[in-house]
Amino acid sequence: MIKVKNWLHFVDSCSKYKYIVISGPQRSGTTYVAEELANELKYRHVDEMQHGISQMNKMLAYIGNVPSVVQAPALSHKLHTLEGDDVLVVFILRNSEDICKSENRINWQGFSGEMFNYEMEFKEHVNRICKFKNNASMKKWAWRRLQRPNMLVEYMQLPFDFIKQSKGFVKKEDRVNFRKKQTR
């Protein structure tokens, strides 16, 4: 695991990799981090809508050989299966309560689909996964307990507070009326 000290250290650490996958729970900041990092590194930004959202093979085919920052919260259940010396996974850690508030604000309805993906990927843990009441708690639990110990590529955890240090970050009180994928 790569540990970073702040946003600038995060960007510098990412610059050593050709492919950077930004993931974590939906509403944790994956859209913003992927856009901002791609801009700072001068890499291609690949939004989750461009690669089929939850289909790993489509995402891998889409990025091809171009240095890319890929937003992939709906692929978080597959992060431990990625391979390659030039791949970095970034898992965003944001307060679960803030994530739930953001989900409610936009009326996000994807939890049952995400739970299904995790139940299919981690069949031996279905009894635990089905007890989660929200997406953020489920994904963070799976990341810490099931995926992080089995990662095949380099990875880092990015605390949400570090995101606040980036150039284009908009404070929470100024994001109240943002649309679903709006970052500025």
N, C-alpha and C positions, 0 to 999 in steps of 0.2 A: 504494500500500500504506500502510495506517495502522500506525504503530509505537506500541506501548504499553510503558509503563515498569513496570507492576505490575498486580495484579488490580483494584485500585480504578480505575486509569486505563483498564483494559480495559472495565469496567462503564460508566464515564462515556462512553467512546468509542462503545460499542454503543447507548447511549441516544438517539443521534441518528438511528437507523434504525428503521423500522417492522417489517421482517422480517429476522431474523438466522438464518442457516443455519450450524449447528455441524457440522463434518465433519472428516475425517481418517481414518486407519486405524481399523478396529474395535479396541476395547480401548485406545484412546488417551486416553479420558476424555470422549468426546462425551456420554454419558448424564449424567454428573455436571455438566459445564459447562452443558449445555442446561437442566437443572433449576435449578441454582444461579443462572444468569443470569436466567432467567424469573422466579424468586422475587425477585431484587434489583430487576429492572426493573418488576415487576408486569405482565408480559406473559403471554400464554397460552403454556404449554409444550406442544409437540407432539412426542411420542415417535415414533421411527421406526416403531413398530408401528401407529400411528394413521393413517399416510398411505401405507401400501403398501410401505414400506421402500425399494424400488429403482425406483419408478415416478415420474418427475419430474412428469408431468401430474397424478397423484393428489395429490402433495404440494402443488402449486400450487393445485389446486381446494380442497383441504382447508383451507388457511390462509385463503383468501378475503380479507376486508378487515380482519381482526382483528390487531393487533400481536402478533407471535408469535416465539418462539425455537424453531427446528425442529432436532431431532437428525436428522442425515442422513449417517451414515458410508457407507451402501451407495449413496449418490448422489454420492460423491466424484468419480467419473469424469465427471460432468456439470456440475461447478461452473463451468467456463468458459463454459457456455451460459446461465447465469442472467442476467437483465436487470432493470433498474429502478433508479431513483435512490434508492429507499427500501429497497434490499436490501444487506445486508452478509454476506459469507462469512467465517467464522472457521475456519481450518485449524489443528488442534491438532498440535503437534510434541512427541512423546514419544519417548524412547529406544527404538529398534527392539527391542533385547534385552528390555527390560521389557515391551513389547507382546507379543513372542513368548512370554514366560513366562506372561503373563496368558491368552493364547490356549490355551496348553497346560494351564493350571490348570482352565479350564472346558471343555476339549476342543472348542474352536471349530473348525468344519469348513468355513468359508466361503471359503477361499482360491481354490479352483478356480472358483467362481462369480464372485468379484471379478476374477480374472485374465481370465475370459471377457468381462466387461463392459469392461475396459480394452482388450482386444484388439479388440473390436467398435467402441469409440469412437475408438481410435487405430490404425487398420488399418495405417498406414504404419510403425508402430513394433512390429509383432507380434514380429519377430525379437528385439528387445530385451526386450520384456515377458515373453515365454515363458521367459526365462532367470532370472527372479527366483525365489528360493527361499522368500520369505515376503511376506506381504501388506503389512506396514509399509514395507519397502524399496521395493516396487513403487509403492505409492501416493505415497510421498514423492518418488520419482524423477519420476513423472508430474506431480505438483504443481509441482515446481521447474522442470522442463524443458519441459513441454507446456502446462500449464494457467495457472500464475501469469502468464507473459508475455502471455497472451491473455484475461485476465479482462475481462468487460464490466461488472462491478460492483465496488464498493469491497471490499477484503478485508484481512484481517490474519492474521498467524500468531501463535498463542498458545503460548508455551513452557509445557510441563507444569509447570515450577517455579513459574510464576505462579499456577497452579491451587492450589498448596499454600498460598497466601496467603489463600484465600477462607475465609469463616466456617465452612462445614460440611465442610471437607476432612478426610478420615480417613487417617491415615498408613498406608503400605504394610504394615507389620507388623500393623496392626489390621484389615486388609482380607483377610487370608489365607483366612478362611472365608466371605467374602461370596458370595452367589449371583450369577448371571450379570449381572443388571441392578441389583443392589443398590448404593446410593450412600451409605447411612448405617447 
